[in-house]
Amino acid sequence: MTIAYTIIACASLIAVDGDTIRCDGETMRLLGAGAPYVSGIDAPEMDGKCLAERMLAQLARKRLQELLSQPGVKVESSGERDLTSSRRLLVRVRLSDAGFAGQVLIEEGLAVEWRPGKIVDWCALYPTSRLPDR
């Protein structure tokens, strides 16, 4: 599957959580290096089920914001929207070194690869004592 990504200019770019950004007020979902509806990234929820998930969510959001603040970052739109009620635009964030913000979060243990039907139990995956150092 070949996807033609379009670069979006953002005057304001903030991390909502570890896999969601806001570009000029529009909420967008990160794909990482994935393809719409096939693969992407999943980060813990800010209102997670346990303390470890909520702590990890804070770390993921903080790290994503650091990545978004680097010079040369590009938001690339797939043109597709997610299947949630909010219909967020599916995007990837390309870093100046040509890598993707989502992949960095996965490599640092702050997110995991998402696939359809895959549900992550962050509380089981990361007990509080095993949170990544950041």
Phi and psi in degrees as a GROMACS rama.xvg file:
@    title "Ramachandran Plot"
@    xaxis  label "Phi"
@    yaxis  label "Psi"
@TYPE xy
-102.737  129.041  THR-2
-117.822  132.185  ILE-3
-93.3962  109.176  ALA-4
-87.3226  143.895  TYR-5
-113.195  132.545  THR-6
-76.9844  133.646  ILE-7
-107.679  131.279  ILE-8
-86.3876  128.971  ALA-9
-123.57  119.226  CYS-10
-74.2747  -33.2164  ALA-11
-127.38  126.868  SER-12
-136.389  112.878  LEU-13
-131.119  154.33  ILE-14
-87.8223  124.395  ALA-15
-83.9059  -45.3096  VAL-16
-152.905  -162.45  ASP-17
-74.33  -12.8185  GLY-18
-134.493  18.1016  ASP-19
-137.047  135.002  THR-20
-124.357  165.519  ILE-21
-126.142  119.668  ARG-22
-110.992  111.666  CYS-23
49.7232  40.7985  ASP-24
90.3175  -13.6747  GLY-25
-92.3048  127.665  GLU-26
-81.738  133.197  THR-27
-133.63  147.771  MET-28
-102.454  131.921  ARG-29
-76.0116  138.158  LEU-30
-97.5493  -17.0554  LEU-31
68.9215  -135.475  GLY-32
-95.85  9.68221  ALA-33
-78.8306  -172.442  GLY-34
-121.677  144.02  ALA-35
-50.6088  132.643  PRO-36
66.8748  3.46078  TYR-37
-114.126  -50.8945  VAL-38
-157.105  161.79  SER-39
-175.637  -148.029  GLY-40
-125.655  156.57  ILE-41
-133.421  128.588  ASP-42
-117.796  159.117  ALA-43
-64.1064  158.199  PRO-44
-88.3473  142.815  GLU-45
-62.3331  -31.8835  MET-46
-104.865  38.5961  ASP-47
-53.815  169.754  GLY-48
-73.4676  -22.312  LYS-49
-141.385  167.466  CYS-50
-58.4536  -42.1823  LEU-51
-60.5469  -43.2583  ALA-52
-64.1661  -43.0381  GLU-53
-66.1152  -38.2806  ARG-54
-66.3322  -43.7395  MET-55
-64.4563  -37.103  LEU-56
-62.0792  -40.6783  ALA-57
-63.0121  -43.9691  GLN-58
-63.1161  -41.7714  LEU-59
-64.5685  -43.4147  ALA-60
-64.4996  -43.9745  ARG-61
-60.5273  -44.4544  LYS-62
-67.6718  -40.5468  ARG-63
-62.0175  -40.6712  LEU-64
-62.8132  -39.3311  GLN-65
-59.6338  -43.7491  GLU-66
-65.3543  -41.0999  LEU-67
-65.6805  -25.0262  LEU-68
-84.4934  -7.34491  SER-69
-71.2582  147.249  GLN-70
-65.3641  146.935  PRO-71
84.3389  6.2639  GLY-72
-70.2627  138.331  VAL-73
-125.677  133.134  LYS-74
-95.2674  122.361  VAL-75
-113.497  120.747  GLU-76
-89.3674  135.513  SER-77
-82.2946  -15.0016  SER-78
84.2324  -6.64382  GLY-79
-100.765  159.621  GLU-80
-122.329  151.759  ARG-81
-71.6783  173.168  ASP-82
-95.6109  10.1891  LEU-83
-78.0592  170.567  THR-84
-64.2591  -24.663  SER-85
-82.1824  -13.3707  SER-86
50.6894  52.4546  ARG-87
-66.9672  140.363  ARG-88
-64.2377  135.916  LEU-89
-92.386  119.675  LEU-90
-132.834  165.551  VAL-91
-126.988  150.882  ARG-92
-109.794  110.935  VAL-93
-91.8634  130.075  ARG-94
-88.0939  165.934  LEU-95
-62.0884  -24.3997  SER-96
-87.277  10.9984  ASP-97
78.2833  -0.128219  ALA-98
-80.4618  -177.781  GLY-99
-120.269  140.473  PHE-100
-56.7058  -41.9771  ALA-101
-59.931  -39.8554  GLY-102
-66.3811  -37.2951  GLN-103
-61.39  -45.2905  VAL-104
-61.7888  -38.9293  LEU-105
-65.2214  -48.0593  ILE-106
-61.2877  -31.077  GLU-107
-90.1745  4.28845  GLU-108
77.881  16.7181  GLY-109
-100.153  -4.12887  LEU-110
-155.454  168.449  ALA-111
-130.398  164.421  VAL-112
-69.4829  136.072  GLU-113
-100.842  138.848  TRP-114
-136.224  152.669  ARG-115
-53.2343  133.508  PRO-116
82.2614  -8.95927  GLY-117
-82.1988  124.637  LYS-118
-117.092  128.229  ILE-119
-100.22  128.812  VAL-120
-96.2333  89.5555  ASP-121
-61.1528  -32.212  TRP-122
-67.0669  -35.5997  CYS-123
-80.0976  -35.7188  ALA-124
-69.2878  -39.3528  LEU-125
-131.6  81.7331  TYR-126
-57.4284  152.442  PRO-127
-48.2702  -35.7068  THR-128
-72.5664  -12.0492  SER-129
-113.201  18.2572  ARG-130
-65.1913  145.195  LEU-131
-62.6672  147.893  PRO-132
-75.0808  130.602  ASP-133
